[in-house]
Amino acid sequence: MRVQDAICEGHGECHRAHPRLFPLDEAGHTAVPDGTVVPKGMEEAAQLGIDVCPAQALAVEPMRQGR
């Protein structure tokens, strides 16, 4: 997952969509590290969290060879 911390506005929509996949820090911003690999079987939940982000701070990035 691509996470752009500088763009996150702390709306928390991703967290509401799936709290385990999208934890928040104490300020209410996403605490998901950039480059996090979405667990197998959680792709739909991750996409939902990404889709509901009003700031568009999250994206799915294809896995690169060797990762």
BANU-176037 format. One record per atom (N, C-alpha, C): x, y, z; residue in three letters. Coordinates in steps of 0.2 Angstrom, whole numbers, padded with zeros to 4 digits, always signed. Layout:
N
XYZALA...
% end
This chain:
67
+0004-0006+0000MET+0000+0000+0000MET+0004+0006+0000MET+0002+0011-0004ARG+0006+0017-0004ARG+0002+0022+0001ARG+0006+0025+0006VAL+0003+0029+0011VAL+0007+0036+0011VAL+0003+0041+0009GLN+0006+0048+0009GLN+0004+0052+0015GLN+0008+0051+0020ASP+0007+0055+0027ASP+0006+0062+0026ASP+0009+0065+0022ALA+0008+0073+0021ALA+0002+0075+0018ALA-0002+0070+0015ILE-0008+0071+0012ILE-0014+0069+0017ILE-0013+0065+0021CYS-0018+0062+0026CYS-0020+0068+0030CYS-0027+0069+0030GLU-0030+0075+0034GLU-0033+0072+0040GLU-0033+0066+0042GLY-0036+0063+0048GLY-0043+0063+0048GLY-0046+0062+0043HIS-0054+0061+0043HIS-0056+0054+0046HIS-0051+0049+0046GLY-0053+0043+0049GLY-0057+0038+0045GLY-0059+0040+0039GLU-0064+0035+0035GLU-0061+0028+0034GLU-0054+0028+0032CYS-0051+0022+0031CYS-0051+0017+0038CYS-0050+0020+0043HIS-0051+0017+0050HIS-0058+0014+0051HIS-0063+0018+0049ARG-0070+0016+0050ARG-0071+0010+0045ARG-0068+0010+0040ALA-0069+0005+0035ALA-0066-0002+0037ALA-0060-0001+0040HIS-0057-0007+0043HIS-0052-0005+0048HIS-0054-0005+0055PRO-0049-0003+0060PRO-0043-0007+0060PRO-0043-0013+0059ARG-0037-0017+0060ARG-0032-0016+0054ARG-0034-0015+0048LEU-0030-0013+0042LEU-0028-0006+0043LEU-0031-0001+0045PHE-0030+0006+0045PHE-0030+0009+0052PHE-0025+0007+0056PRO-0025+0010+0063PRO-0023+0017+0062PRO-0025+0021+0068LEU-0024+0028+0068LEU-0019+0030+0073LEU-0015+0035+0072ASP-0010+0038+0077ASP-0014+0042+0082ASP-0011+0045+0087GLU-0014+0049+0093GLU-0017+0055+0090GLU-0015+0057+0084ALA-0018+0063+0081ALA-0024+0062+0076ALA-0025+0055+0075GLY-0031+0053+0071GLY-0029+0052+0064GLY-0022+0052+0062HIS-0020+0051+0056HIS-0018+0044+0055HIS-0018+0042+0049THR-0016+0035+0047THR-0009+0033+0050THR-0009+0027+0053ALA-0003+0025+0056ALA+0000+0019+0052ALA-0003+0018+0046VAL-0001+0013+0042VAL+0006+0015+0039VAL+0011+0011+0039PRO+0018+0013+0036PRO+0017+0012+0029PRO+0020+0017+0025ASP+0021+0017+0018ASP+0024+0010+0016ASP+0022+0007+0011GLY+0024+0000+0009GLY+0022-0006+0012GLY+0017-0005+0016THR+0013-0010+0020THR+0010-0015+0015THR+0012-0022+0016VAL+0009-0027+0011VAL+0002-0029+0014VAL-0003-0028+0010VAL-0010-0030+0012VAL-0010-0038+0012VAL-0012-0040+0018PRO-0012-0047+0019PRO-0017-0051+0014PRO-0015-0057+0012LYS-0019-0061+0008LYS-0026-0062+0010LYS-0031-0061+0006GLY-0038-0061+0008GLY-0041-0055+0011GLY-0037-0050+0011MET-0039-0043+0014MET-0039-0038+0009MET-0038-0040+0002GLU-0038-0035-0003GLU-0044-0031-0004GLU-0050-0034-0003GLU-0056-0030-0004GLU-0057-0025+0001GLU-0055-0027+0008ALA-0056-0023+0013ALA-0051-0017+0013ALA-0045-0018+0010ALA-0040-0013+0009ALA-0042-0008+0004ALA-0045-0011-0001GLN-0047-0006-0007GLN-0053-0002-0004GLN-0057-0004+0000LEU-0063+0000+0002LEU-0060+0005+0007LEU-0055+0004+0011GLY-0052+0009+0015GLY-0049+0014+0011GLY-0046+0012+0005ILE-0042+0017+0001ILE-0048+0021-0003ILE-0053+0018-0005ASP-0058+0021-0009ASP-0062+0027-0005ASP-0063+0026+0002VAL-0066+0031+0006VAL-0062+0036+0008VAL-0056+0036+0007CYS-0051+0042+0009CYS-0053+0048+0005CYS-0056+0053+0008PRO-0057+0059+0005PRO-0051+0063+0002PRO-0045+0062+0006ALA-0039+0066+0004ALA-0035+0062-0001ALA-0037+0056-0003GLN-0034+0051-0008GLN-0027+0051-0006GLN-0026+0049+0001ALA-0019+0048+0004ALA-0016+0041+0003ALA-0021+0037+0001LEU-0019+0029+0001LEU-0020+0027-0006LEU-0016+0022-0008ALA-0017+0019-0015ALA-0014+0012-0014ALA-0016+0007-0019VAL-0013+0001-0019VAL-0008+0001-0024VAL-0002-0002-0023GLU+0004-0002-0027GLU+0005-0009-0029GLU+0006-0011-0035PRO+0008-0018-0037PRO+0014-0020-0033PRO+0014-0027-0031MET+0021-0029-0028MET+0026-0030-0034MET+0032-0028-0032ARG+0038-0029-0037ARG+0041-0035-0036ARG+0044-0038-0041GLN+0048-0044-0041GLN+0053-0044-0035GLN+0053-0049-0032GLY+0058-0050-0027GLY+0056-0047-0020GLY+0050-0045-0019ARG+0047-0043-0013ARG+0043-0048-0009ARG
% end
